[in-house]
Amino acid sequence: MTQTNIPQRYATNPAQIPGMTTQDLRDTYLIPDVFVPGEIRLTYTHHDRIVLGGAVPAGGVLELGGYPEIRSDYFLEHREVGIINVGGAGTVTADGEVYTLVKGACLYLGRGIRSVSFADADGEESGAQFYLFSAPAHTAYPAALVSPGEGTVRELGDQVTSNRRTLNQYIHENGVKSCQIVMGVTQLHPGSMWNTMPAHTHDRRTECYLYFDLPEDARVIHLMGEREETRHLVIADRQAVISPSWSLHSGVGTSAYTFVWAMAGENQAFDDMDAAPVTDLR
C-alpha cells in the first residue's frame, strides 16, 4: 500500500514559537507514524522542500511512485533520496539493480532513477524498515551503498558529560556524493544520553532527526526553538522531528539510543554551524 497523497507541513518562523501549545508544536514538527507495516508513509515539509518517511514491506513489495505534491511522473524525476534501514535485512531495487541493506546500511539513489521498490530480504518477512530522506536535485549522481561502519566514523563527546557517541557520516562532501543531501547515523554509547550538546543552528540547512533503538518505555526530550526561546518535544522510538534552519536541535534520552540525522539546503559542509553555548539557552 502506498499513500496517494503526501501530507504537507508548511514552513514556520521563530516568531510563531512563543504562541504555540505543546500540541501545536507536535502537529508542526513531529512525525509520529513514520513506519507503518505494509505501507510507504511520507511527509512533505516546505522547509527546503524535504520529503521524509518510511517504507515497511512486511513480507510484500512496495513501489515508490510519483505524487501530486511533487508534480512528477516518478518520485526521483526531480529528486534524490537517502535510505537507511533501521530494521531487519531488506532489499531496495532501483531500475533493476538489487541492493541488500542490513540494519544501519545507507543507500543513495540519484535523480533520474525511474523504478524503486522495497522488500524484505530473501522474500521473507524480516522486519526491514527503510527510512527515506529526499530533497530536490539539479544533477544526477551514481547510486551508492554503504554498509555500517564503512562511512567516515567520528568519535565525539565524553562519558563525563554523558554524550559519548559514534557518528557515521555516509552521504557528505567527502563521502557518497549527492546534490544536496547530507546524511548519517549517530549511536550513543551505554551510559550516554545527550546528543548535539552544546547545541547549534545552521541557517543554511534544514535538519531532520529520526530517533530509534529506544526502549518502548523510554523517551527522548528533544530541544528546539531559538536559543533564547527554547521548547521541547517528547519523542518515542522511531519517530522523526523536523528542525528548521533557525532552530537548534539537541536531545537527552531516558536511555541510550541511536538516531539518523539528515540535512538539505545551501551547502554540504558538515561543520557549517552556529554554536549555541549552554550559557545562552533560555
C-alpha positions as CSV (number, residue, x, y, z in Angstrom):
1,M,0.0,0.0,0.0
2,T,1.2,3.5,-0.8
3,Q,-0.2,6.9,0.0
4,T,-1.9,8.6,-2.9
5,N,-1.1,12.0,-1.4
6,I,1.7,13.3,0.8
7,P,0.6,15.3,3.9
8,Q,2.3,18.7,4.0
9,R,3.9,20.7,6.7
10,Y,4.2,24.3,5.9
11,A,7.3,26.4,6.7
12,T,7.3,28.3,10.0
13,N,9.3,31.2,11.5
14,P,10.6,31.7,15.1
15,A,8.0,34.4,15.9
16,Q,5.4,31.6,15.9
17,I,7.0,29.6,18.7
18,P,6.0,31.6,21.8
19,G,2.3,31.2,21.0
20,M,2.4,27.5,20.3
21,T,0.9,24.9,22.6
22,T,2.5,21.5,23.1
23,Q,0.0,20.1,20.6
24,D,0.8,22.8,18.1
25,L,4.5,22.0,18.3
26,R,3.8,18.3,17.8
27,D,1.5,18.9,14.9
28,T,4.0,21.1,13.2
29,Y,7.4,19.5,13.8
30,L,6.9,15.9,15.0
31,I,6.2,12.9,12.6
32,P,4.9,10.2,14.9
33,D,3.9,7.4,12.5
34,V,7.0,7.0,10.2
35,F,6.8,3.2,9.9
36,V,3.5,1.5,9.2
37,P,3.6,-2.2,8.2
38,G,2.8,-2.8,4.6
39,E,2.9,0.9,3.7
40,I,5.1,3.7,2.4
41,R,4.3,6.7,4.6
42,L,5.8,10.1,3.6
43,T,5.6,13.7,4.8
44,Y,6.4,16.8,2.8
45,T,7.9,19.8,4.6
46,H,8.2,23.1,2.9
47,H,11.4,23.7,4.8
48,D,13.9,23.1,1.9
49,R,11.2,21.0,0.2
50,I,12.3,17.9,2.0
51,V,10.2,14.6,1.8
52,L,10.8,12.1,4.6
53,G,9.2,8.9,5.8
54,G,9.3,5.2,6.0
55,A,8.7,2.0,3.9
56,V,7.9,-1.2,5.7
57,P,7.4,-4.1,3.3
58,A,6.1,-6.5,5.9
59,G,6.6,-9.5,3.6
60,G,5.4,-7.8,0.4
61,V,6.9,-5.5,-2.2
62,L,6.3,-1.7,-2.0
63,E,6.7,0.6,-5.1
64,L,7.8,4.2,-4.7
65,G,5.7,6.1,-7.2
66,G,5.0,9.7,-8.2
67,Y,2.8,12.1,-6.1
68,P,0.7,15.1,-7.0
69,E,2.6,17.2,-4.4
70,I,5.9,16.9,-6.2
71,R,4.4,17.1,-9.7
72,S,6.5,14.4,-11.3
73,D,5.8,11.2,-13.2
74,Y,8.1,9.2,-10.9
75,F,9.5,10.0,-7.5
76,L,13.1,10.6,-8.5
77,E,12.4,12.6,-11.7
78,H,13.5,15.8,-10.0
79,R,14.8,14.4,-6.7
80,E,17.4,12.3,-4.9
81,V,16.9,10.1,-1.8
82,G,19.0,8.7,1.0
83,I,17.7,5.5,2.5
84,I,18.8,3.9,5.8
85,N,17.5,0.6,7.1
86,V,16.6,0.7,10.8
87,G,15.1,-2.8,10.9
88,G,15.9,-6.3,9.7
89,A,17.7,-7.0,6.5
90,G,15.9,-5.9,3.3
91,T,16.4,-5.1,-0.4
92,V,15.9,-2.0,-2.5
93,T,15.6,-2.5,-6.2
94,A,16.4,0.6,-8.3
95,D,15.9,0.3,-12.1
96,G,16.5,-3.5,-11.8
97,E,19.6,-3.2,-9.6
98,V,19.1,-5.0,-6.3
99,Y,20.8,-3.6,-3.2
100,T,20.7,-5.5,0.1
101,L,20.7,-3.3,3.2
102,V,21.4,-4.8,6.7
103,K,20.4,-2.7,9.7
104,G,22.3,0.6,9.7
105,A,23.2,0.4,6.0
106,C,22.7,3.5,3.8
107,L,21.8,3.6,0.1
108,Y,21.9,6.8,-2.0
109,L,19.8,7.0,-5.2
110,G,20.2,9.9,-7.6
111,R,17.9,11.9,-9.8
112,G,16.6,10.0,-12.8
113,I,16.1,6.5,-11.4
114,R,12.6,5.6,-12.5
115,S,11.7,2.5,-10.6
116,V,12.3,2.0,-6.8
117,S,10.8,-0.9,-4.7
118,F,11.3,-2.2,-1.2
119,A,11.2,-5.8,0.1
120,D,12.3,-7.9,3.0
121,A,15.5,-10.0,2.4
122,D,15.1,-13.4,0.8
123,G,11.5,-12.7,0.1
124,E,10.5,-13.5,3.7
125,E,9.3,-11.1,6.4
126,S,12.5,-10.0,8.1
127,G,11.3,-6.8,9.6
128,A,13.0,-4.4,7.3
129,Q,12.2,-0.7,7.9
130,F,13.6,1.8,5.4
131,Y,13.9,5.4,6.4
132,L,13.7,7.8,3.4
133,F,15.0,11.4,3.2
134,S,14.6,13.1,-0.1
135,A,15.4,16.6,-1.5
136,P,15.2,18.3,-4.9
137,A,18.2,17.6,-7.1
138,H,19.5,19.5,-10.1
139,T,22.1,17.0,-11.2
140,A,22.4,13.2,-11.1
141,Y,25.0,11.2,-9.0
142,P,25.6,7.5,-9.1
143,A,23.8,5.2,-6.7
144,A,26.0,4.1,-3.8
145,L,25.6,1.6,-0.9
146,V,27.5,2.0,2.3
147,S,27.5,-0.7,5.0
148,P,27.5,0.1,8.7
149,G,31.0,1.3,9.8
150,E,32.2,1.9,6.2
151,G,31.5,5.6,6.2
152,T,33.5,8.3,7.8
153,V,33.5,7.5,11.5
154,R,34.0,10.2,14.1
155,E,34.1,9.6,17.9
156,L,32.6,12.6,19.8
157,G,31.8,13.6,23.3
158,D,32.9,12.3,26.7
159,Q,31.5,9.9,29.3
160,V,32.0,12.7,31.9
161,T,29.4,14.8,30.0
162,S,27.1,11.9,29.2
163,N,27.5,12.4,25.5
164,R,30.0,9.9,24.2
165,R,28.8,8.9,20.7
166,T,29.9,7.4,17.5
167,L,29.0,9.4,14.4
168,N,28.9,7.7,11.0
169,Q,28.9,10.1,8.0
170,Y,27.5,8.4,4.9
171,I,26.3,11.0,2.4
172,H,28.5,14.1,2.6
173,E,31.0,16.1,0.7
174,N,33.9,13.7,1.4
175,G,31.8,10.5,1.1
176,V,28.9,9.4,-1.0
177,K,28.2,12.3,-3.5
178,S,24.8,13.9,-3.7
179,C,23.3,17.1,-5.0
180,Q,22.5,18.5,-1.5
181,I,21.7,15.7,0.9
182,V,23.9,15.1,3.9
183,M,23.1,12.0,6.0
184,G,24.4,9.7,8.6
185,V,23.8,7.8,11.9
186,T,24.9,8.6,15.4
187,Q,24.9,5.9,18.1
188,L,25.0,6.9,21.8
189,H,27.3,4.7,24.0
190,P,25.8,3.0,27.0
191,G,25.5,5.5,29.9
192,S,25.4,8.4,27.5
193,M,22.1,10.2,26.8
194,W,22.9,13.6,25.3
195,N,23.2,14.3,21.6
196,T,24.4,17.6,20.0
197,M,25.1,19.4,23.2
198,P,26.4,22.1,23.2
199,A,23.7,22.7,20.6
200,H,23.9,24.6,17.3
201,T,21.9,26.0,14.5
202,H,22.7,26.3,10.8
203,D,20.7,29.0,9.0
204,R,21.7,27.4,5.6
205,R,20.1,23.9,6.1
206,T,17.1,22.1,7.4
207,E,17.9,19.0,9.5
208,C,15.6,16.1,10.5
209,Y,16.2,13.5,13.2
210,L,14.8,10.0,13.3
211,Y,15.3,8.5,16.8
212,F,15.4,4.7,17.0
213,D,16.7,1.8,19.1
214,L,14.9,3.4,22.1
215,P,13.2,1.1,24.5
216,E,9.4,1.1,24.4
217,D,9.1,2.8,27.8
218,A,11.9,5.3,27.2
219,R,11.7,8.8,25.6
220,V,14.0,11.5,24.1
221,I,13.4,15.1,25.2
222,H,14.2,16.9,22.0
223,L,15.1,20.6,22.4
224,M,14.1,23.0,19.6
225,G,13.5,26.7,19.0
226,E,15.7,29.7,19.2
227,R,18.4,29.8,21.9
228,E,16.6,32.5,23.9
229,E,13.2,30.8,23.4
230,T,13.6,27.0,23.6
231,R,10.8,24.5,23.6
232,H,10.8,20.7,23.7
233,L,9.2,17.7,22.2
234,V,8.9,14.3,23.9
235,I,9.7,11.7,21.3
236,A,9.3,7.9,21.3
237,D,11.1,5.2,19.4
238,R,11.1,5.5,15.5
239,Q,9.6,9.0,15.5
240,A,11.0,11.8,13.4
241,V,11.3,15.6,14.0
242,I,11.8,18.5,11.6
243,S,14.2,21.1,12.6
244,P,14.0,24.4,10.6
245,S,17.2,26.2,9.8
246,W,16.6,28.8,12.6
247,S,16.1,26.1,15.3
248,L,18.6,24.5,17.5
249,H,18.3,20.7,17.8
250,S,19.5,18.6,20.7
251,G,18.2,15.9,22.9
252,V,18.6,13.8,26.0
253,G,17.1,10.4,26.5
254,T,16.0,8.4,29.4
255,S,18.1,5.6,27.8
256,A,20.8,5.4,25.2
257,Y,19.5,5.4,21.6
258,T,20.5,5.9,18.0
259,F,19.4,8.5,15.5
260,V,19.6,9.3,11.8
261,W,20.5,12.8,11.0
262,A,19.8,14.2,7.6
263,M,20.1,17.7,6.1
264,A,19.4,19.6,2.9
265,G,20.0,23.2,2.0
266,E,22.6,25.7,0.9
267,N,25.8,23.5,1.2
268,Q,27.1,20.2,2.4
269,A,29.8,21.4,4.8
270,F,29.2,19.2,7.9
271,D,30.9,21.7,10.2
272,D,28.9,24.7,8.9
273,M,27.0,25.5,12.1
274,D,26.5,28.3,14.5
275,A,27.2,27.3,18.1
276,A,24.5,27.9,20.8
277,P,26.5,27.8,24.1
278,V,24.7,26.2,27.1
279,T,25.0,29.6,28.9
280,D,23.0,31.3,26.2
281,L,20.0,28.9,26.4
282,R,16.7,30.1,27.9
